Amino acid sequence: ARACKLGGCAVACCTTEARAMSVPQCTVISRLSNFTLSSRINGNARYGRRNTQQKCMGFRRSSVMAGSSEGLRACLLQASRRSPVPRIPLEVTADMFDNLNSGLEKAWDKLKGAKRLTKENMRAPLKDIRQALLQADVSLPVVRRFVKNVEEKAVGVNVIKGVTPDQQLIKFVSDQLLELMGEQAVPLNEAASGPTVILMAGLQGVGKTTACGKLALYLQKEGKKVNLVATDTFRPAAIDQLKLLGKQVGCTVFELGTDMKPAEIARRGIQEARKQQADYVIVDTSGRLQIDKDMMRELKDTKRACSPDEVLLVVDAMTGQEAANLVKSFNDEIGITGAVLTKMDGDTRGGAALTIREVSGRPIKFTGVGEQMEALEPFYPDRMAKRILGMGDVLSLVEKAQGAIDEEEAEKMMKKIEEANFDYNDFLKQSEMIANMGSMSSMIKMM
């Protein structure tokens, strides 16, 4: 179903995509301001006939039509003649940190016109900062320390000539964000000799197996040879999923089925990677719906068997401040070196990114920003702080452009434009290269 405009309003309706899949039965329900349309469409889509029962504002009728959209149009037109219906706006989910950014902007606005940062005029902005962080699901102890540190640095400080008090406050908040998330990006540890072994841990449903495939592709783009090892013998089809991801990114996947112990599979997988002279070995481990003794015992055995250089915990960003407690629990039990934060492209409020390092003491090394295999980015605290403060992230935009746009092809395009030989085929190629960089809204926010 999709949103479409029929009879002056937005409704969800049966589409040609649904009919193309030969869906035998489709229910369409649209709630409008003063009437309800409920139509149940029965029949085989292959023959293109529908028996549509419609109920609009107390009347009922039955008709046989060539397609569902015509039936909906007729019903809506008749309903709109009886009573005008306002158009319903489509709901769009907010991007990561949007709410936090708007909350901080309120704080800056309250200092407009001030000549100095004092305890009195800082009270309202600090309250807005505290509220914005709490709404972003940052843990309360972290928020208290954050606001206290900003207040201590800001109050009584002479404003630099040419800089307004609200700009000075932004500087203090930016410095505190960097202190919270880490001053610099933390790279992956590398083995002194032989392949670098990365052990991936995490609960079920956080995107751990997918993160293995994304990390393999990221390392391959760096010119490294990567092997994947499937040790998840607990979840059904986990091995098949990793094999499919390995085929998709072009990696060798080592697996021995589900009858052998995960620790032994990991040990043999690393031996095979040494024979193939792989640069990196990524070990996918079993997860559970929640932390339990069996999972921790299995992880400890696997870690002992493969002696990893990196132990990365994959965490769902939508768990908010609970993600930090999860990282701390895993670190206390098995000892981890960093975290991979997934699903950062959803409507998550971003509290996990601001809390993990402060609570657990372990850095975030990568973030998952989409469903595509290429959607894995190193975590740069300074760039993230700029995004939160609405300052953009030009460096990430440039890196995206370098990865998506072929330099030779771009030079050819430039020559064609200069010579007035640029045609629709060239325009299509250019549009495809830009589309590989992601959505237009995400690129605009980086500017």
Disulfide bonds with the S-S distance in Angstrom:
Cys56-Cys75 2.30
